[in-house]
Amino acid sequence: MNLGENIKKSFLYPLCDYNKFAMLGVLTVFSFLSSICSSFGADNPWVVIVATLIGGIISMYLTGYSVSVIKCGIDVKEEIPDFKVGRDILNFFKYLVIGLVYTIIPLIIIFITVFGTGILEIWTNIAPYIQYGNADIPPALLSSFMFAVFITFSVTVIVLVIQIIFTNLGIARMLANNSITDGLDLFEVFNDIGKIGWFKTVGWFIVICVLDMIFFIISVGIMLIPYVGVIIAAFFMLTFTRLFNSYSVGLLYSDAYKINKNQENIKDNVLEDTSKAEKTDVLEEYEKIIESKKEDTIDSMYGEKDE
């Protein structure tokens, strides 16, 4: 499936079931309950605490539900999944495990970059100038700081992009094979990206980021509407964005899934043909042994009579 078809199908997907979209929209609104309470001036500490707890629990469920949407994309099903609390809560914890594991290496790389560039030490030397309002920072020190910032920022962005791609496709692989271990297999996820195509994967990520930025700007504009802005943005834009992104991830991985299935089918056919050939060889050998025994028996019988 090419990138254009992926984006087109993902755009149309949220509109394939208005009832489920509305139900998901209501849940999304409740996930922003604390923000809604604030927009209506509810500043009671207990109200804020309860609203935050309710919003957090629903956000957990919606994250797990998004994982179920990815599975629909892998199977190229044009239907929004049913709401199953047990399944989606379990999916949330699977998502959490894969997300944490795929975050470890990027964090290590970022920390190494920070200490390697010496940005913290350089900032310690620059801080006194800023603290006392002295603008006469030595050019060499300033240029060193700017270079360190550039390197650190560049490495961080690249690493985070790779981390997001691997996390999403790791989750997709987990769903395709129904195994969290497969989702954590970094090398197999790497191979899956190769089957999809690295240029296609990176291009997909860039397009999704641009579209998400547009959705975000529209959502912020809607949220500026007094009182009901947050509710409208959550119900329509954020629900649409969730379904769009999740389904698009599934469609992207569906290419690798099809290739893997074809390879498995070819392997099974080869093994089946090999097994049949081996069985044929065994039967032929068995028939030769039986025939040989028959001849020995006949020779033995005639030999006894001759005696």
C-alpha positions in Angstrom: 0.0 0.0 0.0 1.5 3.3 -1.0 1.7 6.3 1.3 -1.1 8.2 -0.4 -3.5 5.3 -0.1 -2.6 4.9 3.6 -3.4 8.6 4.4 -6.6 8.5 2.4 -7.9 5.3 4.1 -6.9 6.7 7.5 -8.8 10.0 6.8 -12.0 8.1 6.0 -11.6 5.5 8.7 -12.9 7.6 11.7 -16.1 8.3 9.7 -17.0 4.6 9.1 -19.1 4.3 12.2 -20.7 7.5 13.6 -22.0 5.7 16.8 -18.7 4.4 17.9 -17.0 7.7 17.0 -19.5 9.5 19.2 -18.9 7.1 22.1 -15.2 7.5 21.7 -15.7 11.3 21.6 -17.5 11.2 24.9 -14.7 9.2 26.5 -12.2 11.7 25.1 -14.1 14.6 26.6 -14.1 12.9 30.0 -10.3 12.3 29.7 -10.0 16.2 29.7 -12.4 16.5 32.7 -9.9 18.5 34.8 -9.4 21.1 32.0 -13.1 21.3 31.5 -13.6 22.0 35.2 -11.0 24.7 35.1 -12.7 26.3 32.1 -15.9 26.6 34.1 -14.0 28.0 37.1 -14.2 24.9 39.3 -11.2 25.4 41.5 -12.2 23.3 44.5 -9.1 21.0 45.3 -11.3 17.9 45.8 -13.1 18.5 42.5 -9.7 19.0 40.7 -8.3 15.8 42.3 -11.4 13.7 41.4 -11.5 15.1 37.9 -7.8 14.4 37.4 -8.1 10.8 38.6 -11.1 10.1 36.3 -9.4 11.8 33.4 -6.2 9.7 34.0 -8.1 6.4 34.1 -10.0 7.1 31.0 -6.8 8.2 29.2 -5.2 4.9 30.1 -8.2 3.1 28.6 -8.1 5.2 25.4 -4.4 4.4 25.0 -5.3 0.7 25.1 -8.2 1.3 22.7 -5.8 2.9 20.3 -3.8 -0.3 20.3 -6.9 -2.2 19.2 -7.4 0.3 16.4 -3.9 -0.5 15.2 -4.9 -4.1 14.9 -7.8 -3.2 12.7 -5.3 -1.3 10.4 -3.0 -4.4 10.2 -5.9 -6.5 9.1 -7.1 -3.6 6.9 -10.6 -3.8 8.5 -12.7 -0.7 7.8 -14.5 -0.9 11.1 -13.9 0.8 14.5 -13.4 -1.9 17.1 -15.9 -2.7 19.9 -15.3 -1.3 23.4 -13.9 -4.1 25.5 -12.5 -2.9 28.8 -10.5 -6.0 29.7 -8.8 -6.2 26.3 -8.0 -2.5 26.1 -6.7 -2.2 29.7 -4.4 -5.1 28.9 -3.3 -3.4 25.7 -2.5 -0.3 27.7 0.0 -2.3 29.9 1.5 -4.0 26.8 1.9 -0.5 25.2 3.5 0.7 28.4 6.0 -2.2 28.5 7.1 -1.8 24.9 7.2 2.0 25.2 9.5 1.8 28.3 11.8 -0.8 26.8 12.2 1.2 23.5 12.9 4.3 25.6 16.0 2.9 27.4 18.5 3.0 24.5 17.5 6.6 23.4 17.9 7.9 26.9 21.3 6.3 27.2 22.3 7.9 23.9 21.0 11.3 24.9 22.8 11.2 28.3 26.1 10.2 26.5 25.6 13.1 24.1 24.9 15.6 26.9 28.0 14.6 28.8 30.1 14.2 25.6 29.4 17.7 24.4 30.1 19.2 27.8 27.0 21.3 27.5 26.3 21.3 31.3 29.9 22.4 32.1 29.7 25.1 29.4 26.4 26.3 30.8 27.9 26.5 34.3 30.5 28.9 33.0 28.0 31.0 31.1 25.4 31.2 33.9 27.2 33.8 36.0 27.3 36.2 33.1 23.5 35.9 32.6 22.9 36.0 36.4 24.6 39.3 36.9 23.4 40.9 33.6 26.8 40.8 32.0 26.4 40.5 28.2 30.1 40.3 27.6 30.2 36.6 27.3 33.5 35.4 25.7 32.9 34.6 22.0 34.8 31.3 22.3 32.6 30.2 25.2 29.4 31.3 23.5 30.3 29.5 20.2 31.2 26.4 22.2 27.8 26.5 23.9 25.9 27.0 20.6 27.8 24.1 19.0 27.0 21.9 22.0 23.3 22.9 21.9 23.2 22.1 18.2 24.8 18.7 18.5 22.6 17.7 21.5 19.4 18.9 19.9 20.2 17.2 16.6 21.0 13.9 18.3 17.9 14.1 20.5 15.6 14.7 17.6 17.0 11.9 15.5 16.9 9.5 18.4 13.4 10.4 19.4 12.2 10.0 15.8 13.7 6.5 15.6 12.3 5.7 19.0 8.7 6.7 18.0 8.9 4.7 14.8 10.3 1.6 16.5 7.8 1.8 19.4 4.8 2.1 17.0 6.0 -0.7 14.7 7.0 -2.8 17.7 3.4 -2.6 19.0 2.1 -3.4 15.6 4.4 -6.5 15.4 3.2 -7.6 18.9 -0.4 -7.4 17.7 0.3 -9.2 14.4 2.0 -12.1 16.1 -0.1 -11.9 19.3 3.2 -11.9 21.4 4.7 -9.2 23.4 8.1 -10.9 23.0 7.9 -10.4 19.3 7.1 -6.8 19.8 10.2 -6.4 21.9 12.4 -8.1 19.3 14.4 -5.1 18.1 16.1 -6.9 15.2 12.9 -8.3 13.8 11.3 -4.8 14.0 14.3 -3.5 12.1 13.8 -6.2 9.5 10.1 -5.3 9.3 11.0 -1.6 8.6 13.3 -2.9 5.8 10.4 -4.8 4.3 8.1 -1.8 4.5 10.9 0.5 3.1 13.0 3.0 5.1 12.1 5.9 2.8 8.5 5.0 3.0 8.6 4.7 6.8 10.4 8.0 7.3 8.1 9.7 4.7 5.1 8.4 6.5 6.4 9.8 9.8 7.0 13.2 8.3 3.5 13.4 6.7 1.9 12.2 10.0 3.8 14.9 11.9 2.7 17.6 9.5 -0.9 16.5 9.6 -0.9 16.2 13.4 0.5 19.7 13.7 -2.4 21.0 11.5 -4.9 19.1 13.7 -3.2 20.5 16.8 -3.4 24.1 15.5 -7.1 23.6 14.7 -7.8 22.1 18.1 -6.1 25.0 19.9 -8.1 27.5 17.9 -11.3 25.7 18.9 -10.2 25.5 22.6 -10.1 29.3 22.6 -13.9 29.3 22.5 -15.0 30.2 26.0 -16.4 27.3 28.2 -17.2 24.8 25.5 -14.1 25.0 23.4 -12.3 22.2 25.2 -15.3 20.0 24.9 -15.8 20.6 21.2 -12.1 20.1 20.4 -11.9 16.9 22.5 -15.1 15.4 21.0 -14.3 16.1 17.4 -10.6 16.9 16.7 -8.8 14.8 19.3 -11.0 11.7 18.7 -10.5 12.0 14.9 -6.7 12.4 15.4 -6.5 9.3 17.7 -8.3 7.1 15.2 -6.4 8.5 12.2 -3.0 8.0 13.7 -3.6 4.5 15.1 -5.2 3.2 11.9 -2.4 4.7 9.8 0.2 2.8 11.9 -1.6 -0.4 11.4 -1.9 0.1 7.6 1.8 0.9 7.5 2.7 -2.3 9.2 0.3 -4.4 7.1 2.8 -4.4 4.3 5.4 -6.1 6.5 2.7 -8.4 7.9 1.7 -9.6 4.4 5.4 -10.3 3.5 5.9 -12.2 6.7 2.8 -14.3 6.1 3.8 -15.0 2.5 7.3 -16.1 3.7 5.7 -18.4 6.3 3.4 -19.9 3.7 6.3 -20.6 1.3 8.3 -22.1 4.2 5.4 -24.3 5.2 4.9 -25.4 1.6 8.6 -26.3 1.3 8.5 -28.2 4.5 5.3 -30.0 3.4 6.9 -30.9 0.1 10.1 -32.1 1.8 8.0 -34.1 4.3 6.1 -35.8 1.4 9.4 -36.5 -0.4 10.8 -38.0 2.7 7.7 -40.1 3.3 7.9 -41.3 -0.4 11.6 -42.3 0.1 10.7 -44.2 3.3 7.8 -46.1 1.6 10.0 -47.0 -1.3 12.7 -48.3 1.0 10.1 -50.2 3.0 8.7 -51.8 -0.2 12.3 -52.8 -1.2 12.9 -54.4 2.2 9.5 -56.3 2.0 10.3 -57.5 -1.6 13.7 -58.6 -0.5 12.3 -60.6 2.4 9.8 -62.2 0.1 12.5 -63.3 -2.3 14.6 -64.7 0.6 11.6 -66.6 1.9 10.9 -68.1 -1.5 14.5 -69.1 -2.0 14.5 -70.6 1.4 11.4 -72.7 0.7 12.7 -74.0 -2.6 16.0 -74.7 -1.1 14.5 -76.8 1.7 12.5 -78.9 -1.0 15.6 -79.5 -3.0 17.3 -80.9 0.0 
